Amino acid sequence: MATTNAFARTYTQLEAITKATVSLRAQGISNDELAIVDGRLAQVVKIKGDSVTLQVFSGTEGIPTDAEVRFFGEAPSLNVGEGLAGRFFNAYGEPIDGGPKVEGEKRFIGGPSVNPYKREQPSQLIPTGIAGIDLNNTLVSGQKIPFFADPDQPYNQVMAQVALRADVDKIILGGMGLSNDDYLYFKQAFESAGALDKIICFVNTTEQPPVERLLIPDMVLTAAEYFAVDRNEKVLVLLTDMTLYADALCIVSNRMDQIPSKDSMPGSLYSDLAKIYEKAVQLPSGGSITIIAVTTLNDGDITHAIPDNTGYITEGQLFLRQDTDTGKVIIDPFRSLSRLKQLVQNKKTREDHSQVMNASVRLYADAQNAKTKLENGFDLSDYDMRCLDYAKEYAVRLLAIDVNIPIEEMLDTAWEIFGKYFSKAETGIKESLIEKYWKA
């Protein structure tokens, strides 16, 4: 049975109910359309003929077969405008900061990514102040790159630091499965820094239905596209945690009895992740969307389906780990990689950048070799001892996530540390650069 008015269609006969979905016969329904099922928000996830399956965000427990189903007639949307800046929203784009609803143009979320023909090669530097990123894994506007981190690493604090330090016009945070402590941390960090005017947040907390996380990236990217495409602004998108996003995909897939793929993930995992990451773009107009997303690891396992698929889609990764020698959380120079850094190093940065980076990491690698020799009972050479001392200072002054200095100061610091522990020849840096920058 169905009733119709100008705004909604209502049905009162369900044919099937699973843990997360309901099915019914309905006509004129579109993919991703929103509906209310027995007072609970739901979304169309499957249409076959006139058989429609809806995903109920808060679960289906207690829903009767004669429950009222009212279709909205449209997919989820977000009102975009300057009023988004400085605001906090839930997964549906509704304010959660006590402020008024945002007035503006309605945009449907989840649209296609920018046509490759209309893209430009990324060429603009995005400094973060974090030396482990700017010096060794320099970010470029329009890049997509994940943070790989164990769950006990302070990745949300790093994301907040990046947000507050990045030289961009707008920062849009998507929090998926945030604890209330993390949500309050982000809110207080942004407010106390006086940076709310350029920060927008969409948040799903652990207390809210996990399936709602699936809306967060699309909400974030719809806002990002408004500022990048319509207003030609440099936008940095921060997403945390993509593992919890993938877990929500898994919940829906399992409840719909779909056959799982690797590590119990849905077979659509690659395309689901790519749909998000491929929104990163450098536009000819000067606007850009750069995406940094946290992917938490299970016991450091980067072969799991989530980081494995992420690695194929993105342009490198930033790897957080605890440095056992100094106790600092660092950006691991061996497991981190920015595949686009060469587009800005020595072009948008100082001429010695790439040589200093290579020498720094090579000498750090020599220190790790010396450490292995020490652990295996071998005698250490004078060079080995100097490498170990160098590694500790390098970790504290340049790899640690709490280092906040400009890129030129990072380079000067590296030269200072070289001069403290090594001869000019041991660095392997070009003689012309040594003559210009060596600090005796």
C-alpha positions in Angstrom: 0.0 0.0 0.0 1.4 3.4 -0.9 0.3 7.0 -0.4 1.9 9.9 -2.3 2.1 13.7 -1.9 4.3 16.4 -3.5 7.2 15.7 -1.2 7.2 12.0 -0.1 5.9 8.5 -0.8 4.8 6.4 2.1 4.5 2.6 2.2 3.3 0.3 5.0 4.2 -3.2 4.0 7.7 -4.7 4.5 8.6 -8.0 2.7 11.8 -8.8 4.6 13.8 -7.6 7.6 17.5 -8.4 8.3 19.8 -7.1 11.1 20.4 -3.9 9.2 18.0 -3.7 6.2 14.4 -3.9 5.2 12.9 -4.7 1.8 9.7 -3.7 0.2 8.0 -3.2 -3.1 8.1 0.4 -4.3 8.2 2.3 -7.5 10.0 5.5 -8.6 12.7 5.1 -6.0 16.3 6.2 -6.8 19.7 4.9 -5.6 21.0 6.4 -2.3 17.6 8.0 -1.6 16.8 8.7 2.0 13.8 7.4 3.9 12.2 7.1 7.3 11.5 3.5 8.4 9.4 3.3 11.6 10.8 6.7 12.6 14.4 5.7 11.9 16.6 7.2 9.1 17.4 4.8 6.3 19.0 4.9 2.8 18.3 2.9 -0.4 21.2 0.5 -1.0 19.7 -1.9 -3.6 17.0 -1.7 -6.3 16.0 -4.7 -8.4 12.9 -4.1 -10.4 10.3 -2.8 -7.9 12.1 -4.5 -5.0 13.9 -1.9 -2.8 16.3 -2.6 0.0 17.0 0.1 2.6 19.8 0.2 5.1 18.5 1.4 8.5 21.3 3.3 10.1 20.4 2.5 13.7 19.5 -1.1 13.1 16.2 -2.9 12.6 15.4 -4.3 16.0 11.8 -3.9 16.9 10.6 -2.8 13.4 7.3 -4.5 12.6 6.4 -5.8 9.1 3.6 -3.1 8.8 6.0 -0.3 9.7 5.6 3.0 7.9 8.3 3.7 5.2 8.4 7.3 4.0 10.8 8.1 1.1 12.2 11.6 0.9 12.5 11.7 -2.9 16.2 12.6 -2.8 19.7 11.5 -1.8 21.5 13.0 1.2 22.6 16.6 0.7 24.5 19.4 2.3 23.8 23.2 2.2 27.1 24.7 1.1 28.2 28.3 1.7 30.6 30.4 3.7 28.5 29.7 6.8 30.1 26.2 6.9 33.4 27.7 8.2 34.0 27.2 11.9 31.1 24.8 12.4 30.7 21.2 13.7 28.2 18.9 12.0 27.0 15.3 12.4 27.0 12.6 9.6 23.8 14.1 8.1 25.2 17.7 7.9 23.2 18.9 10.9 24.9 21.3 13.3 26.0 19.8 16.6 27.6 23.0 18.0 24.4 24.7 19.0 24.6 27.1 16.1 21.9 27.7 13.4 21.4 25.7 10.3 23.6 26.7 7.4 21.9 28.6 4.7 23.2 28.0 1.2 22.9 26.0 -2.0 21.8 22.4 -1.6 24.4 20.0 -3.0 23.8 16.2 -3.2 26.7 14.3 -1.7 28.7 11.4 -3.3 29.0 12.9 -6.8 31.7 11.9 -9.3 35.3 13.0 -9.0 36.7 15.8 -11.2 37.2 14.8 -14.9 40.9 14.0 -15.4 41.0 16.4 -18.4 40.2 19.3 -16.1 43.0 18.4 -13.6 46.5 19.9 -13.4 49.6 18.2 -12.2 50.1 19.0 -8.5 52.9 21.5 -8.0 52.1 23.5 -4.9 53.8 22.8 -1.6 51.7 22.3 1.5 54.0 22.9 4.5 52.9 21.3 7.8 55.7 22.4 10.2 56.3 18.7 11.0 59.8 18.0 9.8 59.2 14.2 9.3 56.7 15.3 6.7 58.1 18.5 5.2 61.7 17.4 5.0 61.4 13.7 4.0 57.9 13.2 2.7 56.9 16.7 1.4 53.2 17.1 0.7 51.9 18.5 -2.5 48.4 20.1 -3.1 46.1 17.7 -4.7 47.8 14.7 -3.2 46.1 11.8 -1.4 48.1 10.2 1.3 47.3 8.1 4.4 48.8 8.0 7.9 49.4 4.3 8.8 49.5 4.0 12.6 48.9 1.5 15.4 45.8 2.2 17.4 47.8 3.3 20.4 49.7 6.0 18.5 48.5 9.6 19.0 47.4 9.9 15.3 44.4 12.3 16.1 46.8 14.7 17.9 49.0 14.6 14.8 46.0 15.3 12.6 45.1 18.3 14.8 48.7 19.6 14.6 48.7 19.2 10.8 45.3 21.1 10.7 46.7 24.0 12.8 50.0 24.3 11.0 49.1 23.6 7.3 49.2 26.7 5.0 45.8 26.3 3.4 42.6 28.2 3.1 40.2 25.6 4.6 40.7 22.5 6.6 37.8 20.0 6.7 37.9 17.2 9.3 35.9 14.0 9.0 35.8 12.1 12.2 34.5 8.5 12.0 34.1 6.6 15.2 35.7 9.3 17.3 35.6 8.8 21.1 34.0 11.7 22.9 37.5 12.5 24.3 38.9 12.8 20.8 36.0 14.9 19.6 36.4 17.3 22.5 40.2 17.3 21.9 39.7 18.5 18.3 37.1 21.0 19.3 39.2 22.5 22.1 42.4 22.5 20.1 40.8 24.4 17.2 39.0 26.9 19.5 42.1 27.6 21.7 44.3 28.2 18.6 41.8 30.7 17.2 41.6 28.8 14.0 37.9 28.0 13.8 37.3 30.5 10.9 39.0 28.1 8.5 38.1 24.7 10.0 34.9 22.6 9.3 34.2 19.3 11.1 31.8 16.4 10.4 31.8 14.0 13.3 30.4 10.5 14.0 31.2 9.4 17.6 31.4 5.9 19.1 28.0 6.4 20.7 26.3 6.8 17.3 25.4 4.1 14.8 28.6 2.8 13.0 26.8 2.8 9.7 26.5 6.6 9.9 30.3 6.7 9.3 29.6 5.9 5.7 28.1 9.4 5.1 31.0 11.3 6.7 33.6 11.2 3.8 30.9 12.3 1.2 29.7 15.2 3.5 33.4 16.3 3.9 34.2 16.1 0.2 31.0 17.9 -0.9 32.1 20.8 1.4 35.6 20.5 0.1 34.5 20.7 -3.6 32.5 23.8 -2.9 35.5 25.7 -1.5 38.0 24.3 -4.1 35.9 24.4 -7.2 33.5 27.3 -6.6 35.8 29.5 -4.5 39.3 28.5 -5.9 40.6 27.8 -2.4 43.3 25.3 -1.2 41.5 22.8 0.9 43.0 20.1 3.2 40.8 17.2 4.0 41.6 15.1 7.1 39.8 11.8 7.6 40.1 9.7 10.7 39.8 6.7 11.0 39.4 5.0 7.6 39.7 1.5 9.2 36.5 2.3 11.2 34.9 3.5 7.9 35.8 0.1 6.3 34.5 -1.7 9.4 31.2 0.0 8.8 31.2 -1.1 5.2 31.8 -4.6 6.5 28.9 -4.4 8.9 26.5 -3.5 6.0 28.0 -6.1 3.7 27.6 -8.9 6.2 24.1 -7.9 7.2 23.1 -8.0 3.5 24.6 -11.5 3.3 27.2 -10.5 0.7 30.1 -12.9 0.2 33.2 -11.4 1.9 36.5 -10.9 0.3 40.0 -10.8 1.8 40.1 -10.3 5.6 36.3 -10.4 5.7 36.1 -7.1 3.9 33.4 -6.5 1.2 34.5 -7.1 -2.4 33.8 -3.5 -3.2 36.4 -2.2 -0.7 38.8 -1.0 -3.4 36.2 1.0 -5.3 34.7 2.3 -2.0 38.0 3.7 -0.9 39.0 4.9 -4.4 35.7 6.9 -4.6 36.9 8.9 -1.6 40.6 9.3 -2.4 40.1 10.2 -6.1 38.4 13.4 -5.0 41.9 14.8 -4.4 42.7 17.2 -7.2 44.7 20.2 -8.3 42.5 22.5 -10.4 43.7 24.9 -13.1 41.9 27.7 -11.3 44.3 27.3 -8.3 41.8 25.5 -6.1 42.8 22.1 -4.7 41.7 19.3 -2.5 44.5 17.4 -0.6 43.5 14.4 1.4 45.3 13.0 4.5 43.6 10.0 6.1 44.4 7.9 9.1 44.4 4.1 8.6 44.9 2.3 11.9 46.7 -1.0 11.6 46.1 -4.3 13.4 49.5 -5.2 15.1 51.3 -3.3 12.4 50.0 -5.5 9.6 50.2 -3.5 6.4 49.1 -6.6 4.3 45.6 -6.4 5.7 43.0 -5.5 3.0 42.4 -2.0 4.2 46.0 -0.6 4.2 46.8 -2.9 1.2 44.1 -1.4 -1.0 44.8 2.0 0.4 48.4 1.7 -0.8 47.4 1.0 -4.3 45.1 4.0 -4.5 47.1 6.7 -2.7 50.4 8.4 -3.5 52.5 7.2 -0.6 52.0 6.8 3.1 53.2 8.5 6.4 54.0 5.8 9.0 53.9 6.7 12.7 55.9 4.7 15.2 57.5 5.0 18.6 61.2 5.5 18.5 62.6 3.1 21.1 65.8 5.1 21.6 64.3 8.4 22.4 60.7 7.6 23.4 59.5 10.0 20.7 56.7 9.3 18.2 58.3 9.9 14.9 57.4 9.8 11.2 59.3 6.6 10.2 61.7 7.6 7.3 62.0 4.0 6.1 58.3 3.1 5.8 57.0 6.6 4.8 56.9 7.8 1.3 55.5 10.7 -0.7 55.4 9.8 -4.4 54.9 13.4 -5.4 57.6 15.1 -3.3 59.9 15.5 -6.3 57.3 17.9 -7.8 58.1 20.5 -5.2 61.5 19.6 -3.6 64.2 22.0 -4.9 61.5 23.8 -7.0 59.3 25.3 -4.3 62.0 24.6 -1.6 65.7 25.3 -1.2 68.2 23.9 -3.7 69.7 21.6 -1.1 66.5 19.9 0.0 66.6 16.6 -1.8 70.4 16.1 -1.1 69.9 16.8 2.6 66.9 14.5 2.7 68.8 11.6 1.1 71.9 12.1 3.3 69.8 12.3 6.4 67.9 9.0 5.7 71.1 7.2 4.5 73.0 8.1 7.7 69.9 7.1 9.8 70.0 3.7 8.0 73.7 3.3 8.9 72.7 3.9 12.5 70.2 1.1 12.3 72.9 -1.2 10.9 75.2 -0.2 13.8 72.4 -1.0 16.2 71.9 -4.4 14.7 75.7 -5.1 15.0 75.6 -4.0 18.7 72.6 -6.3 19.4 74.5 -9.2 17.9 77.6 -8.6 19.9 79.9 -7.2 17.2 82.4 -4.4 17.9 81.4 -1.0 16.7 83.6 1.3 14.7 84.1 5.0 15.4 81.7 5.7 12.5 79.1 3.3 13.9 79.2 5.1 17.3 78.8 8.5 15.6 75.9 7.2 13.6 74.1 6.1 16.7 74.6 9.5 18.4 73.4 11.2 15.2 70.3 9.0 15.0 69.1 10.0 18.4 69.6 13.7 17.7 68.0 13.4 14.2 65.0 11.6 15.8 64.5 14.3 18.5 65.1 17.3 16.4 63.7 16.4 13.0 61.7 13.1 12.9 59.6 13.7 16.1 56.0 14.8 15.5 56.3 17.6 18.1 58.8 19.5 16.0 57.2 22.6 14.5 59.6 24.7 12.4 59.8 26.1 8.8 61.4 24.0 6.1 64.5 26.3 5.8 65.1 25.8 9.5 64.7 22.0 9.1 67.4 22.1 6.4 69.7 24.3 8.5 69.1 21.9 11.5 70.1 18.9 9.3 73.3 20.7 8.2 74.1 21.5 11.9 73.7 17.8 12.9 75.8 16.6 9.9 78.6 18.9 11.0 78.4 17.7 14.6 78.9 14.0 13.8 80.4 13.6 10.3 83.0 14.8 7.9 81.9 16.5 4.7 82.8 13.4 2.6 80.8 11.1 4.8 77.5 12.9 4.0 77.9 12.2 0.3 76.4 15.6 -0.5 77.5 17.5 -3.6 80.5 19.7 -3.0 78.9 22.9 -4.3 76.1 22.5 -1.7 78.6 21.7 1.1 80.6 24.9 0.3 77.4 26.9 0.5 75.6 25.4 3.5 78.0 23.4 5.6 78.0 24.6 9.3 81.4 24.1 10.8 
